[in-house]
Amino acid sequence: MNKKLATLALGAVMAAGPVMADLVFPSLSYRTGPYAAGGIPFADGYADYFTLLNERDGGIGGVPARVLECETGYNTEKGVECYESTKGEGALVYQPLSTGITYQLIPKVTADGIPLHTMGYGRTSAANGKVFSHVFNYPANYWNGASGAINYLLDSNGGDLSGKKIALVYHNSAYGKEPIRTLETLAEKHGYDLTLLPVDHPGQEQKSQWLQIRREKPDFVIMWGWGVMNQVAVQEAANIRFPMENFIGVWWSGAEFDVQPAGEKATGYKALTFTGLGDDYPVYEDLQKYVVDSGKAAGAGDQLGTVQYNRGLYAAMLAAEAVKTAQEMHGTADIDASMMRDGMEALEITNAKMEALGMAGFGPEFSVSCDNHGGPGLVGVVQWDAAAGTWNPVQDFKPTDVEVINALIEEDSAAYAAENNISQRCE
C-alpha cells in the first residue's frame, strides 16, 4: 500500500470507527530537587508540543494526546513508582530523563511490552535493537557524545591528541560513568592521557577536583554533569582561571542555567548538542499562538527556546512522529504500546519532514531499524557567549567514531543478552 492510499485508509477507519481513547504519554518529570533546573524546561517543552498538536491539529491522526506527569525528583525509586502507577493508563512510551531510572525500567518495559525512549541518555548499548527490543536511544547516545568531544578536540588540534592530558569531571552515578569506557578506548587509539574525577551527588562540593585540575594542568576538561553540578563546575573553572575554550560539557551540561551564574567568566565554555538552538523556527509561532497566548502552557511560558525546553519539544516531536508511523503501519489511529514500538522501530526523520513540521535544521536526519535503535550518532558543538546571552554553533552535526562505538555496543549488549537469556532478534 502506498503512502497516499494508507493515509486515505486511515482516514476511513477514523471516520467509521468508534470514539477512540486518548494517546497517553507519561512524563516522568522532576520539577523539584537539585536537578529541577533541567527537569522543568524539558517537561514544559514535552507537554507543550502535545498541547500544540491537540489545539492546532485535533491531536495525532485525529486522536487527542494526553500527558500524564508524575514527579520523580530524579529519584530512581520514585521513578519506578511513577512507571508502575501510570503504565495501566494506556501508556505508549516512557521518557524518564534519568539514566538511573532507565536502568531499572529496561526489564520492566520489555516484560510489559511498552517502549522506552532514552534520547541521548540511559544505557548506551540499548542502541542494539537485536537485544533491546523495547528500548530506543536515538538520535545519539553517550558514547557518541564521548567520541564527539574527542573528535572536536582532534579537529581543533590538527588531528593529533598524543601526549595531551584530558580530565573527565563526571557525576558519580550510572549516568556520569557511561562515557568512561569509550574515553579510555579512544585514549588508547589517540594517545592522550585520561584522568577521572568523580563528583558525588548533587555536585555542590567540587573544590578538591578543581584543585587537582589546577595542580595537574590538563589541556582539556570534559564534563558529564547535570543540575547544580554544572553551575558549580563552571564557576570553579573560572575561579582557577581554567581556559573556558578548553572546557566542553556533554549535552546535559550545556544549558543557559549552567553558565549564567558565572557571568562573563563563562564565555567560551562549550557543550555538545543533538538539537537546535533558540526559537527561530516556525513551530514557535504556532506554540505562541495555540499554547502560550491561549493560557495552555505547561509552565510559566518563560522557557520557550531555551536549550532544555527545545530538548523536551524535540522528544515529544519524535514520539508524535512515531505515532503517525505506527498509525499508518497498522491502519488505525487508536494505537497501543506494541504498535507504538513498531512505529518507533520504523521511524524516519528527514529534512523535508522537519521542514514540514516547522523545525527545519532542529535535529539531524536519521532512521531507525530493527538492529539500530540508536540512530546515526551525529554530534554538534555549541559555545556560550555571555555578553549576548546565547549559545552559538561552532560545529554542525558530525559523525562519531562508529567503529569504536559499535564494537563496544556489541560487546556490552552481548553480555547483557547472555546474563538475561535473551535470544537476539533481526536475523
N, C-alpha and C positions, 0 to 999 in steps of 0.2 A: 504494500500500500504506500503510495507516495505521500509526501507531507501534506499537500493540499487536500487529498481525499481523507487522510487521517484527521485533519482539522475539522472537515465537514462532518465526518462520522462522530467525532467527539461532541460537536455542537448538537447533533441529532440526539445523542444519548442524553445530554444535559437537558434538552427541551422536553424529551419524553419521560425522563426518569422522575423518581420521587424527590422530595426535598432532601438535600444532602447535608450531612454533618459538616461541621467546620473542619478545616485543615489545621491541626493543632501543632504548635511549635513551642515546646517548653524552653524557657530561658533560665538556665541555672546561673543567676546573676549574683553579684556582690556589690551592693550599694553601701555597705558598712565595712569597717575594719581598715587595716593598713594598706589594702590593695584597692580600696574603693575608687581612688582617683582614676584608675584604669577601667574598673568594672562598670562605673556609672555611664561614661560616654559610650562604651561598647553596647551595653544593654539598651541605651536610648536609641542608638543607630539601628540595632536589630529590630526593636519594636516599631520604630517609626517607618521603616521600609514596608513592613506588612500593613501598617495603617494606611500608608500611601496606596498600596495595591487595593485595599478594601475600598477606600474613599474614591479613588480615581477610576479603578477598573472593575469594581464589584467583586474583588477577590482574585483568585487564581483559577482560570478556567471557569469562572462563574461561582466558585465556592469560596466563602469568606475564610480568611486566615485568622486564627486566634492564638495569641501569645500567652503562654502560662508562665508567669515569672515566679521563681522560687528562690529566696535568698539563701545563699550558701556561706557568705562571709569568707569565701575562698578556703573553706574548711572541708577537708575530704569527707569526713563522716557526714556532715550536713549535706554535702553534695549527693552522696549516695541516698540519703533520706529523701531529698528532693526528687531524685530519679524514681524511687520506689513509690512515692506519693502521687506522681504525675503520669507514670507510664500507662496506666489504665484509662487515661482520658483520650486515647486515640493518638498518642504522641507519634509523630512522623520521623523526627530526627532530634538528637541531643547535641548541643554545643556548649560544653561546660566551662570553657575558657580557663582550664586548670589541668595541668599535667597530672597532678596527684589524683584528682577526681577521675581523670581519663583512665589511668591505670586500673582503678577499681571498677570502672564501668565496662571495660572491654569484654570480660567474660559474661557479664550480665546482659549487655545488649545483644551479644552473639546468641545467647540462650533464648532471649526473648524475641529475637528477630527484628530489632529496632536499630536502624543505622545510627552511627556516631560520627560526627564531623568535627575533627580537631584541627582546625585551619591554622597551620603554622605553629602547632604545639602538640603536646601529647607524646605517644610512643612513636618514634620515627619509623621503626621497622613495620608499622602498620600500613605503610605505603605498599607493602607486598600483599595485594589482594588475593593471591593464591592461598595465603594463610589466614589473613584477617578479612573474613567475608563481609563484615558489617561495619568496619572502621575505615574512614577516609581522612586523609590529611592534606588534600590538595589546597592551594596550588604549589605550596612549598613547605618543607619541614625543617627541623632544627639542624639536621646535618647539611642540608642545602645552605642554611644560614651560616654555619661554621665555614663551609667551603667558600661561600660568597664573600665573607670577610677576608679570608686568606687570598682569594683571587683579586679582590680590590687592592690589597696591600702589595700583591705581586705586580699588578699593573702600575701601581704608584712608585714601584722601586725597581723599574727596569726588568721585571720578571725574575728577580733574584732576592730571596729572603735568607740565604745561607749565612749563618752566623748572627742573624738578628735575634733579639730577645723579645718574646711576646708573653704578656701576662694575661691570664683569664681570671677576671673577677666575677664570681658566679654565686647565685642564690644557692645555698647549701640544701638542696632538695632534689627530687627527681627531675624537676624542670631544669634547674641550673646545671645538673650533671649530664644532661643529654648531649651537649656538644663535645665533651671531653675526649671520647674515643676517636671522633673524627679529627679533632685538632691534633691529637697525638699521632694519628696515622699520617696526616698531612705534614707534621713536623719531620717525620722520617723521610717523607718524599722531598720536602723542600729545604731541609737542613736548618730550620730555626729552632731555638731553644724555648720550650714552653714551661711557664711557671703557673701553678694552680693556686688561686687564692679564694677559698670559700668564705661566704658571708652568711651568718646564721639569720634566720627569720627574726623579725621582719626586715632587718637590714639597716637599722639606725646606728649601729656601732661598727665603724669600719676604720678606726684610727690605726690599728696595727697593720691592716692590709696596705694602707696608703703610705705608712712609714716604711714598709718593706719596699714598696714601689719607688719611693724617694731614694732609698738606700741602694737598690739594685739597678735603678735606671733602665727599665725595659724600653725598647724602641717603640713598642706599641702596646696598648691595652685594649683588650676585647672584653665587653661586659655582657653577662647574661643575668639581667636583673629585672625586677618588677616592683611596682608600687614605690613606697618611700625609699627603698634601697637605691633606686636610680637617682633620686634627688640628692641623697647623701653622697653617693659616689661622685657625681658631677661637681658638687661643692668641695669635696675632699681633693679631687683632682686639681681644682682651681687653687685650693689652699697651698698645695705643694708646687704649684706652677707647672704641672704636667702639661705639655703641649696638647691643646684640645684637638687639633687636627690629626693627632695620632691616637685618639681615643674613639673607639667605634663600638656601638651597642647593637645587640640583636633588635629586631623589630618591636619587641615588647619593652625596649629601653630607649625608645625614640619618639616620645610624645611631648607635647608642649609643657605639661606639668612636670616632666622630668628635668627640664632645663631652665624654666623660668625663675625658680628660686635663686639660682646662681647669678642672675642678671647678665651683664655684659661679659662676664668671665666665661660663660658657657659658649660664646661664639666660637664656631669652628668644630664643635663636637659633631660626630657623625653617627648615623644609625642605618641599619638595613631596613628594607621595606619590600613588600609584595603588593602594596596598594598605592593608589594615587594620593595626591596632596590637595588640601584645600577644598573649596566649594565651587570652583569654576567649572561646573558640569551642569548640563540641562536638567538632570534629575533633581537638582537642588531648587530649581524654580518650582517644580511640582511639589516638593516637600514643603516649601514655604507656603504655597497656596492651599494644599489639601490637608496638611498636617499641622503646621505651626500656626498659621493665621486662623485656622478653624478651632484652635484650642485643644487639639488632639495629640500634641507631642507627648512622648513618654516622660520626659523630664521637664526642665525649665525652658527648653528650646534654645539654650545658650551653648550647646556643644556642636552644632552643625558645622561640618568642615574641619573639625579637629581630627587628629590622627586616629584616635581610638573610636570616635564616632564613625569615621569612614570605614574602619575595620568591621564594626558591627553591621553597618549598612551593606558592606560587601558580603559578609557571611549570610545575611538574610537574602540578598540577591541570588547568591549561589544556591541557597535552599529553594527559593521560588523557581529558579530555572530548572532545578532537578525535579520539582513537582510537575512543571509543564512537560518535561521529557517523559516522566512516568505516566502522566495522563494520556499522552499521545501513544506511548508504547502499549498501554493496557486498554485504550479505548474507553476510558471512564474518567470523569473529573473527580469522583469521590474515591481517591486512592487510599490505600492503607500503608502501613510501615514497610511491608515486604515489597510493595510496588515502588515505594519511595527509594528503597535500596537499589532497585533495578534502575530507577531514573538517575540516581547518583552515579552508578557504575557506567552509565551510558552518556553522562553529561559531556557536552562540548561547548566551550566558551570561545567564540570567535570575536574578532574585532568588529565585524558587522553587527553581531548580536549586541555587543556592548554599546555600540553607537546607537542602535535602535532603542536601547534602554536609557539613553541619555547619560551614559557612563563611558564614553569613548576614552580609551587610554587609562581607565581606572585600575586595571589589572592586566596581567599577561594573557595571551591566548593559551588555551590548554584543552586537553581532552582526557577523559578517564576511561579505563578499561578494566577488564576482569583481573588482569595481573598487575595493573598500575593504578593504585588508589591515591597516588601522591602528586600526579601532575608532572610538569616539566622541571620544577625546582628553580625557576628563574628568580634572580635576586637583584634588587636595585639598592642604591645607596643615596641617602639624603644628608644634608648638613644644615646645622642651625645657625641662623642669623639673628642675634638677639636684638639688634637695632631695628630690624624690620619686623621682628616677631614672627618669623616664618621659617619653615623648613624648605630648602631648595634642593632639587635633584642634582647630584653630581655624577650619577651613573644610572643609566636606564636598566631595565630588567635584562640580566645577562645569565648565560648558562653557568652551572656549577660543575664540580668535578664528579660527574656521574659514575665514572669508572670506580673511583674510591667509594663513593656513597652506595652504589648498588651492591658492591661486594659486601659492605658492612650490613646492609639491609638483608641481603640473602643469608648471611651468617646468623644474624640475630633472630630473624623470623624462623629460620630452620630450627634453631634451638628451642624457640617458643613452641613450634609445632610438635617437636619431639616430646617436650615436657608435658604438653597438654593433649597428646594423642590426636592431633589434628591431621586429617588427610588433605593434602594440597589440592586446590581446585584449578580450573582453567586449562586443564590438559587437553 
